Amino acid sequence: MPLLEIVQIRQVTASIRLDESTAALIDQYAAFLHASADEVVDKALTYVFAKDREFQEFLRTPEATRAAQSLRIRRVPQNGAVAESANGAANGAKPVEAGHDSRLRS
């Protein structure tokens, strides 16, 4: 029985870098679940955040609300062109795309 449940919610597209072995495991887990790699990453992180009691305590502190945004989120302007956030690929690295599709199954 899989540990993750996939449910559709409002999503954004972000760029991240992963170890090559982690990326391979994500693809394998996605195949196991018959889901996308995006769904696996999203639900795995949601699961970890919910289970980490110290992190849940941290979220209730003022420090959590002041956390700097470091995730490179892509925003879609009104004209449909994709624009990177201020934290975009300024460092010149070629990150792995962790895109999300609004057509995901519920």
MODELLER restraints for C-alpha pairs under 7 A, 6 or more apart:
rsr = mdl.restraints
at = mdl.atoms
rsr.add(forms.Gaussian(group=physical.xy_distance, feature=features.Distance(at['CA:4:A'], at['CA:43:A']), mean=6.19, stdev=0.5))
rsr.add(forms.Gaussian(group=physical.xy_distance, feature=features.Distance(at['CA:4:A'], at['CA:44:A']), mean=6.89, stdev=0.5))
rsr.add(forms.Gaussian(group=physical.xy_distance, feature=features.Distance(at['CA:6:A'], at['CA:39:A']), mean=6.64, stdev=0.5))
rsr.add(forms.Gaussian(group=physical.xy_distance, feature=features.Distance(at['CA:6:A'], at['CA:43:A']), mean=6.78, stdev=0.5))
rsr.add(forms.Gaussian(group=physical.xy_distance, feature=features.Distance(at['CA:6:A'], at['CA:106:A']), mean=6.39, stdev=0.5))
rsr.add(forms.Gaussian(group=physical.xy_distance, feature=features.Distance(at['CA:7:A'], at['CA:105:A']), mean=6.97, stdev=0.5))
rsr.add(forms.Gaussian(group=physical.xy_distance, feature=features.Distance(at['CA:7:A'], at['CA:106:A']), mean=4.54, stdev=0.5))
rsr.add(forms.Gaussian(group=physical.xy_distance, feature=features.Distance(at['CA:8:A'], at['CA:104:A']), mean=6.05, stdev=0.5))
rsr.add(forms.Gaussian(group=physical.xy_distance, feature=features.Distance(at['CA:8:A'], at['CA:105:A']), mean=6.34, stdev=0.5))
rsr.add(forms.Gaussian(group=physical.xy_distance, feature=features.Distance(at['CA:8:A'], at['CA:106:A']), mean=5.03, stdev=0.5))
rsr.add(forms.Gaussian(group=physical.xy_distance, feature=features.Distance(at['CA:11:A'], at['CA:100:A']), mean=6.16, stdev=0.5))
rsr.add(forms.Gaussian(group=physical.xy_distance, feature=features.Distance(at['CA:12:A'], at['CA:73:A']), mean=6.97, stdev=0.5))
rsr.add(forms.Gaussian(group=physical.xy_distance, feature=features.Distance(at['CA:12:A'], at['CA:100:A']), mean=6.18, stdev=0.5))
rsr.add(forms.Gaussian(group=physical.xy_distance, feature=features.Distance(at['CA:13:A'], at['CA:73:A']), mean=5.81, stdev=0.5))
rsr.add(forms.Gaussian(group=physical.xy_distance, feature=features.Distance(at['CA:13:A'], at['CA:74:A']), mean=5.44, stdev=0.5))
rsr.add(forms.Gaussian(group=physical.xy_distance, feature=features.Distance(at['CA:13:A'], at['CA:98:A']), mean=6.22, stdev=0.5))
rsr.add(forms.Gaussian(group=physical.xy_distance, feature=features.Distance(at['CA:13:A'], at['CA:99:A']), mean=4.38, stdev=0.5))
rsr.add(forms.Gaussian(group=physical.xy_distance, feature=features.Distance(at['CA:13:A'], at['CA:100:A']), mean=5.52, stdev=0.5))
rsr.add(forms.Gaussian(group=physical.xy_distance, feature=features.Distance(at['CA:14:A'], at['CA:71:A']), mean=6.82, stdev=0.5))
rsr.add(forms.Gaussian(group=physical.xy_distance, feature=features.Distance(at['CA:14:A'], at['CA:72:A']), mean=5.37, stdev=0.5))
rsr.add(forms.Gaussian(group=physical.xy_distance, feature=features.Distance(at['CA:14:A'], at['CA:73:A']), mean=4.20, stdev=0.5))
rsr.add(forms.Gaussian(group=physical.xy_distance, feature=features.Distance(at['CA:14:A'], at['CA:74:A']), mean=5.76, stdev=0.5))
rsr.add(forms.Gaussian(group=physical.xy_distance, feature=features.Distance(at['CA:14:A'], at['CA:97:A']), mean=6.58, stdev=0.5))
rsr.add(forms.Gaussian(group=physical.xy_distance, feature=features.Distance(at['CA:14:A'], at['CA:98:A']), mean=5.45, stdev=0.5))
rsr.add(forms.Gaussian(group=physical.xy_distance, feature=features.Distance(at['CA:14:A'], at['CA:99:A']), mean=6.09, stdev=0.5))
rsr.add(forms.Gaussian(group=physical.xy_distance, feature=features.Distance(at['CA:15:A'], at['CA:72:A']), mean=5.36, stdev=0.5))
rsr.add(forms.Gaussian(group=physical.xy_distance, feature=features.Distance(at['CA:15:A'], at['CA:73:A']), mean=6.57, stdev=0.5))
rsr.add(forms.Gaussian(group=physical.xy_distance, feature=features.Distance(at['CA:15:A'], at['CA:95:A']), mean=5.73, stdev=0.5))
rsr.add(forms.Gaussian(group=physical.xy_distance, feature=features.Distance(at['CA:15:A'], at['CA:96:A']), mean=5.81, stdev=0.5))
rsr.add(forms.Gaussian(group=physical.xy_distance, feature=features.Distance(at['CA:15:A'], at['CA:97:A']), mean=4.75, stdev=0.5))
rsr.add(forms.Gaussian(group=physical.xy_distance, feature=features.Distance(at['CA:15:A'], at['CA:98:A']), mean=5.51, stdev=0.5))
rsr.add(forms.Gaussian(group=physical.xy_distance, feature=features.Distance(at['CA:16:A'], at['CA:95:A']), mean=5.43, stdev=0.5))
rsr.add(forms.Gaussian(group=physical.xy_distance, feature=features.Distance(at['CA:16:A'], at['CA:96:A']), mean=5.39, stdev=0.5))
rsr.add(forms.Gaussian(group=physical.xy_distance, feature=features.Distance(at['CA:16:A'], at['CA:97:A']), mean=6.46, stdev=0.5))
rsr.add(forms.Gaussian(group=physical.xy_distance, feature=features.Distance(at['CA:16:A'], at['CA:98:A']), mean=6.62, stdev=0.5))
rsr.add(forms.Gaussian(group=physical.xy_distance, feature=features.Distance(at['CA:17:A'], at['CA:95:A']), mean=5.03, stdev=0.5))
rsr.add(forms.Gaussian(group=physical.xy_distance, feature=features.Distance(at['CA:17:A'], at['CA:96:A']), mean=5.38, stdev=0.5))
rsr.add(forms.Gaussian(group=physical.xy_distance, feature=features.Distance(at['CA:26:A'], at['CA:37:A']), mean=5.94, stdev=0.5))
rsr.add(forms.Gaussian(group=physical.xy_distance, feature=features.Distance(at['CA:26:A'], at['CA:40:A']), mean=6.71, stdev=0.5))
rsr.add(forms.Gaussian(group=physical.xy_distance, feature=features.Distance(at['CA:27:A'], at['CA:37:A']), mean=5.76, stdev=0.5))
rsr.add(forms.Gaussian(group=physical.xy_distance, feature=features.Distance(at['CA:30:A'], at['CA:36:A']), mean=5.45, stdev=0.5))
rsr.add(forms.Gaussian(group=physical.xy_distance, feature=features.Distance(at['CA:30:A'], at['CA:37:A']), mean=5.31, stdev=0.5))
rsr.add(forms.Gaussian(group=physical.xy_distance, feature=features.Distance(at['CA:30:A'], at['CA:40:A']), mean=6.08, stdev=0.5))
rsr.add(forms.Gaussian(group=physical.xy_distance, feature=features.Distance(at['CA:38:A'], at['CA:98:A']), mean=5.88, stdev=0.5))
rsr.add(forms.Gaussian(group=physical.xy_distance, feature=features.Distance(at['CA:38:A'], at['CA:99:A']), mean=6.44, stdev=0.5))
rsr.add(forms.Gaussian(group=physical.xy_distance, feature=features.Distance(at['CA:38:A'], at['CA:100:A']), mean=6.05, stdev=0.5))
rsr.add(forms.Gaussian(group=physical.xy_distance, feature=features.Distance(at['CA:49:A'], at['CA:55:A']), mean=6.80, stdev=0.5))
rsr.add(forms.Gaussian(group=physical.xy_distance, feature=features.Distance(at['CA:58:A'], at['CA:64:A']), mean=6.26, stdev=0.5))
rsr.add(forms.Gaussian(group=physical.xy_distance, feature=features.Distance(at['CA:70:A'], at['CA:87:A']), mean=6.42, stdev=0.5))
rsr.add(forms.Gaussian(group=physical.xy_distance, feature=features.Distance(at['CA:71:A'], at['CA:87:A']), mean=6.96, stdev=0.5))
rsr.add(forms.Gaussian(group=physical.xy_distance, feature=features.Distance(at['CA:72:A'], at['CA:85:A']), mean=6.30, stdev=0.5))
rsr.add(forms.Gaussian(group=physical.xy_distance, feature=features.Distance(at['CA:72:A'], at['CA:87:A']), mean=5.18, stdev=0.5))
rsr.add(forms.Gaussian(group=physical.xy_distance, feature=features.Distance(at['CA:72:A'], at['CA:88:A']), mean=5.12, stdev=0.5))
rsr.add(forms.Gaussian(group=physical.xy_distance, feature=features.Distance(at['CA:73:A'], at['CA:84:A']), mean=6.43, stdev=0.5))
rsr.add(forms.Gaussian(group=physical.xy_distance, feature=features.Distance(at['CA:73:A'], at['CA:85:A']), mean=5.68, stdev=0.5))
rsr.add(forms.Gaussian(group=physical.xy_distance, feature=features.Distance(at['CA:74:A'], at['CA:82:A']), mean=6.61, stdev=0.5))
rsr.add(forms.Gaussian(group=physical.xy_distance, feature=features.Distance(at['CA:74:A'], at['CA:83:A']), mean=5.82, stdev=0.5))
rsr.add(forms.Gaussian(group=physical.xy_distance, feature=features.Distance(at['CA:74:A'], at['CA:84:A']), mean=4.51, stdev=0.5))
rsr.add(forms.Gaussian(group=physical.xy_distance, feature=features.Distance(at['CA:74:A'], at['CA:85:A']), mean=5.79, stdev=0.5))
rsr.add(forms.Gaussian(group=physical.xy_distance, feature=features.Distance(at['CA:75:A'], at['CA:82:A']), mean=6.14, stdev=0.5))
rsr.add(forms.Gaussian(group=physical.xy_distance, feature=features.Distance(at['CA:75:A'], at['CA:83:A']), mean=5.49, stdev=0.5))
rsr.add(forms.Gaussian(group=physical.xy_distance, feature=features.Distance(at['CA:75:A'], at['CA:84:A']), mean=6.13, stdev=0.5))
rsr.add(forms.Gaussian(group=physical.xy_distance, feature=features.Distance(at['CA:75:A'], at['CA:85:A']), mean=6.69, stdev=0.5))
rsr.add(forms.Gaussian(group=physical.xy_distance, feature=features.Distance(at['CA:76:A'], at['CA:82:A']), mean=4.76, stdev=0.5))
rsr.add(forms.Gaussian(group=physical.xy_distance, feature=features.Distance(at['CA:76:A'], at['CA:83:A']), mean=6.08, stdev=0.5))
rsr.add(forms.Gaussian(group=physical.xy_distance, feature=features.Distance(at['CA:77:A'], at['CA:83:A']), mean=6.95, stdev=0.5))
